[in-house]
Amino acid sequence: MTLTTASVRARPLVAAAALLAVILVALATYAELGYAWSVWTNDGGRDIRAYLGAAERLRDGGVLYRPGVANDTELYRYAPWFAALWIPLVDLPRDAVTAAWVAVLVVASLASVAPMLRAGAVAVPGAALLLAFQLEGAAYGNVQPLMIAMLVLGAARASGPLWVALAASLKAVPIVLVAVYLGRGEYRRALVTGALTALLVGPMLLFDLSGYSTETGGGQMSLIAFSPIVFLALALAATLGTLRWATTRHGWLLGGFAAAAWLPRFLPYEISFVLVGLADLARGRTGLPASRNVRS
């Protein structure tokens, strides 16, 4: 009887806490959407200039990996295949290319959070907030939303090694997701992922890398700049945690956090790496096929 009474009394507190959480998430979502809109109106699609510039240099035999800092719109750090994809777009009207690419990124942003909604109304606030972060990346014209959508829809599937390798050839840190495969004893998938990544990244060695920038750039959040020891400790702990608990239903979530932890600089929209795990959790909750070799 006492437990029942206490439970009844606690319900208003739980409801109030839930309401407060929803309000805070709503405010954060509103602020992030406002920031994403300001990015688009002030300097929308600026990363597209880096992609197109790299494609033009690749086409004309210029220096693909020019010196620069992280916020330099001419800086290109991805594998050569991505620049090659942009070559047919170099001579097209820049505004049309920008609009089309951002539209693709917006669709990818929606696709990346859609699996979360399978978990029901409880996932709506989190999905809305993460969508806002994804849209910030889209406003910059950064490939991040498309890369995350590929991982969300493919990393846990049979074709996962291909999607992880493609993502790793773009931003390096997704290779940490191999820890999920290793922790689950899926050594063949881990090996295939590594081989595909090497195949995609290897052509970089054919280019002059003397000017390849490792600077984080002014105004960027960087834990490694604050304390390399803290950065390495956190990143290693996250990776080891992924290996240790890979066989649980939180394996991909831990892997996504580990990938974000290895980023030498951190932009708000890069928190979207956790979407890989949240999507897998949502699939398991609804009884849909989730990751293999998982225990509850």
N, C-alpha and C positions, 0 to 999 in steps of 0.2 A: 504493500500500500504506500509505503514511504517513497519507494522508487518511482511509483506511478505519479505521485504528487509532485515529486521533484522534476520528473520529466515534463509534466504539464507546465510547471512554472518556468522551465527552461525554454519552452517553445517560443515565447515572445522575444527572448534574447537572441535565439538562433535566427528568427525571422528578421530582427533588427540588424544583426550582423550581416545576413545575406543581402538585405536591402542596401546597407552601407557599401558592401563590396560591389554591388551592381552599379551604384551611383559613382563610385570611384573609377570603375572600369569605363563607365559611360563618359565621364569627364576626360579620362586619359585618351579614349578613342576620339572624342571630339577635338581635343588638342592636337593629336597626331594627324587626324584628317585635315585640320586647318593648316598644319605645317606642310603636309604633302601638297596641298593646294597652292600654298605660297611658293613652294619649290617649283611647281609646274608653271605658275604665272610669271615668276621672276627669271628662271633659268631652266625651263623644262627641257628634259631630254639631253642634258649636257654631256652625259656619258656616251651618247650616240656619236658625238664629235670624235671621241677617242677611238671608237670602233671604226668609223668611216676613215679617219685619218690613218689608222693602222692599215686598213685595207688598201688605201691609195698608195701608201709607201711600199706595201708588199707587191702591189701590181707594178709599180714603177721602179722597183729595185732599190728603194731607199732603206734607211735604218728602221727596222720594225720596232725594236726595243730602244726607244729614245730615253735619254736621261730625264729625270723629273721627280716631282714629289706626288704624294697620294692625291692631292686635290688639283693636280694639273690635268686639264682636259685633254692634253695630248699624250698622256701616259697610257701605255698599253702593257698589261702584265699576263695576258691569257696565252694559251697555246696558239700556234699559228693557224690551225684549222678554223678557228673562230673568225680570225681576220679574213681568211680566204672566203668565208661565206658572205662577207659584206662587199666583196669586190663588185658584183653585179649592180650594187646599189649606189656606188660612188658617184656616178654621173646623173643620177635621178634627182628631181627637185628635193632639196633638203627638208623642206617643211612636210612634204608628203611622206617621205621616209620616216621622219620623226613621228608623225601622227600614226602611221601604220604600226611602227614598232611599239610605241607606247600602248596602242590598242591591244596588241598581242600580250604585252606585259600585264595589262589590266585583266584580261581574260585568264591569264595564268595565275594571277593573284586570287581571283575568285575560285578557280579550280583547286588551288592549294589549300583553301580553308573549307571547301565544301564537304570533304569527308568528316570533318569534326561535327558537322550538324547531324550526322547519323546517331550521335550520342544523345540527341534530344535537346530540350530547351536549356538544360544546364550548361551546354557548351556554347550557347549563343553569345554571351558576353566575351568570352575568350576568343571566339572566332572573329567577332567584330573588331576587337583590339588588334589581333594579329593581321587581319585584313588591312587595317589602317597602316600598319608597318609595311606590309607588302606594297601597298599603293604608294608609299613614300619612295620605295625603290623604283617603282614604275615611273613616278614623276621625274626621277633623275634619268630614266632611260637605262638604268642598270639591269644587267641580265639576271640579277638575283631572283626576282619573282618567277621567271621561267625555269631557272635552275632548281628552285625549291619545289615547284610543281612537278618537275620530272622525278625528283626524289620522293615526294609524297605519293605519287601515283605508281612509282616503279621500284623503289629501293627494296621493298619487302617481297617483291614478286620474283618469279623465276628469272626474269630479265634484269634483276637488280644490279649485277656486276656492270652491265653496260651503262646504266644511268648513274651509278656512283662514279664510274670512271670518267664519264663526260663531265660531271660536276667537278670532280677533282682536277680535271684539265683546265677548268675555268678559274677555280678559286682555291685549289690545293687542299684546304682543310677538310672537304668532304671525304678524303681518303681515310680519315679517322673512323668513318662508318664501317670500315673493314673489321673493326674491333667487334662489331655485332656478329659478323660471320664467324670470326675466330672463336668468340666466346660460346657460340652455339655448335662448334665443331664442324662448321661448313667450310672446311679448308679448301676445297676445290673452288668454291665461289670466291673466297678471299684471293686465291691465286689468280683466277681469271680476272678479277677486278684489278689486281696489281699489274698484270700483263697488259690489259687494255689501257690502263692509265699510262704506262710506260710508252705504249705505241702512240698514244695521242700527244703526249708531252715531249717525247723524244726528239721530234723535228726542231724543237727550240734550240738544240745544240748546233744546228746548221746555221744559226744566225749569230751575229755579234751581240754578246750579252754583257759587254764591258760597261755599258751605260744603264744596265738594268737596275732600277731604283728599289732600295729596301727601306726607304724613309717612309714614316707614317704620315707626314704632312701636318701643317699647322692646323690647330683646332680639332684634331681627331682624338677620340678617346683611345688611349693605349695603356693597357696594364703593364706591358713589357717595358714601356718607357718609365713607368712609375717604379716598378721593381721586377727585374727579370726573374728573381728567385720566386716571388709570389706568383708570377705568371706561369713559370714552369711547374710549380707545385700544384696549382689549380688545374692546369691542363693535364698533367700526368695523373692526378687523382681522378679527374673525370674520365680519362681513358681507361684506367685500371678498373674504375667502377663499372664502366661499360662491359669490359671483359668479364668481370665477376658476376654481374647480374644480367648478362645478355640473354640468358634463357628465360628470364621473367617477361611478363607482358610489358615491362617498362624498358626493355632493351633498346629499342629504337629511340625512345625519348632520351635516354642517357647518352646514346650515340650522337643525337642532335646537339645536346648540350656540350658534349665533348668537342664536337666540331667547332662550335662557337667559341669555346674556351681557348682554342689554339689560334684564334685570329690575332695577329699582332696589333691590329687596330680594330676598333669596334664602332660601327655605325648602327643606329637604332634598328633599322630594318633587318639587320643580320641576326636578330633574335629569332627570326622566322625559321632557323634550322630546327627548332623544336617541333615544328609542324610535322616533320617526318614521323616522330613518335606519337604525337597526338592523333594523327590520322590512323595509325596502326591500332592505337587504343580504342578508337571509335569503331573500327572494323570488328575488333574482338568483342566489344560490348553488344553489338547488334547481331552477333552470331555469324557475321560474314567471314570469309576466309581471311585470317590475319597471318602473321608471320609463322613460318614453320619452326619446329623444335622449340616451342614455347611452353613453359609451365606457368601455372597461375600462382 
